[in-house]
């Protein structure tokens, strides 16, 4: 992996600690979010295109809002960047998350705002990946995902992911820079499992 993404991941993780850390209420919970996902991507610098699919994200809060997250996403298009060539993209990433949790006055409702920095792998299928060694239909690369979102708890065991927005960087072969930058947007349902310590 290039040194730039390493430093960016470290910086993003450090920025996940808000100034109001001392005010955070300890809240232990395991969440499974299932979301519809839409991605705005590029094959090379231009043109850009949308592809959609779904995401499953498992997260666990440990202490003072800090926790870990595992994210698996899959998206697909039949016509990437008006090329007439399809693309199926699967990413699996893992890393730290910070969540600011705020219980609301009405019943069991709550608000959770989170930020995270995740690292893992990306796999591209059923497409065209040109490289110095020749073109291939499947490829894999490093995946770096940085972003956050907002969850609204509607009961003790159920919530709504109002919005999740992430920047995703992959390095699949494209014949030029071998870099893709993607805006990933999602929304869906969160299944909540409160933990007792």
N, C-alpha and C positions, 0 to 999 in steps of 0.2 A: 504494500500500500504506500502511496506517496506520502511525504511528510506533511503536506498541507492539510489533508483531511484529518490526520492524527491531531494536529494542533487545534484545528477547528472543533473537533469532538471534545477535547479537553476544555477549551474555552466555553463551549456551549453548556457542558455539564456544570462548570463553575458558576455560570450565570443563572442556573436553575434555582439557586438559593436566594429567596427574596429577603428584602430588608426586614420584613416583619416576621422572621423565623421564630423569635422568642414568643410571639403571640399565638403560634400554631398550637392547636389542641391535638394531643395524641389521639390518633384515630387509626385503628387497625382493621384492614378490610382486604379481601381478595375479590377482584372484579374480573368478569369476562365480558368484554365488549364485542358485539357482532354488528358490523357497520357496512352500509353501502359505501363504496369507494369510487371516486372519480379522479383521474389523474391527467394533468396537462403536461405533456412531455415533448422532447425533441429527439430526433434521430441523430442529427448533427446540430450545428448552431440553429439552422432553420431548415425546413418549416416545422411548425409545432402541430400537435394533434391531441385529442382527448381519447382516453380509453378507460373503461369502467369494469367494476367487479365487486369484490368484497374483501373484508378484513376480519380476522379474529385476533383479539389482543387480550392477553392475560397479564394482570398486574397485581402486585401485592405491596401494601404499605407496611413498613417495618417500624420506624421510629421517627418522630418529629416530622412527618410528611415525606421522608425519604423511603424509597422502595425500588423495586425492579420490575421490568416489563419485558414480555416476549410478544412479538408482533409477526403474524404471517398474513401476507396480502397476495391476492391474485387478480390481475386485470387482463382484458383482452380487447383487441380491435381487429377488424378484417381489412382495414385500409389505413395503415400508419402513414401519416403525412402525405396523403393522396398518392401514395406510391403503388397502390394496388396489391401490396404485400401486407399480410397480417402480422400480428405480434401478440404472443401470450407472455406476460411478465409475472413472475412469482418472486417475492422477497421474503426472507426470514431474518429478523433482526432482534437484538437483545441488548438491554442496557439499563442505566439508572433513570429514575423518574422522581421528580419532586411534585407533591400535591398539596395545595392549600385547600383545606377542608373547612367549610363553614356551615354549621347547622342553622337552619332557618326556623323561625318561630312557629310556623304552621305545621303541626303534627310531626311527621317523620321526614319532612322534606329537607333537603340539604343541597348545597352547592359545592362542587369540587372543580378547581382550576388547576391544571397540571402542565408541566413542561418536561421534556425528555430528550435524551440523546442516545440513539441506538446504532449498533454496528452489526453487520452480518453479511449475507450473501444474496445475490440476485441471479435468477435464471431466466433467460429468454428462450422461447420455443417457437417453432413454426414461423420463422421469419428469415431475414437475410442479414448475416453478419460478416461483412468483408474485412479481411485482415491480410497481413503480409504473407501468411502461409496459405491463403486462399479463402474463399467464401464458405460459410457453414450455415446450417439452418438453426442450430442450437448453440448457446454460449452461456457462460457464467462469469460473474465478477464480484468484487466487493460492493457492498451497499451501505451507505451512511444515511441515516434518517434523523432529522432534528425538527422538533416542533412541539405542539401541545394542543390542549383542547379544554372544553367545558362540559361537565356532566351535571345534570339536574336529577337528584334523587327524588323519586315520587313515592317510594315506600322503603321499608327496611331492606327489601331484597331486590328491588327493581329501580332502574334509573334510565334516563335518556341521555345519550351523547348528543348534545345540541350541535356541536361542531368540533371537528378535529382538523387541524391544518399542519402539514409537515412538508419540509423540503427533503427530497430524496435525491441522492447522487449515486449514479451507477457508472460503471466503466466497461460497458459491453463494446465489443469491436464495432466500429462504424466507418473505418477506412480513413479517418482524419484524426480527430482529437481523442477518440475512444472515451468520451465523457458525455453523460446525459444528466441534465438537471430537470427535476420533475416537481411540480406542485401537486401534493396529494391532499384531497379534501374528503371528509367522511362524516357520516351521521348515522345513528342507529340506537340499539338497545344495550343496556348494561345490566348484567346479572350480578348482584352483589351478595357476598358471603361475609358478614361481619365476623371478626375473630375476637375471642376473649382470651386475655392473658392474666 
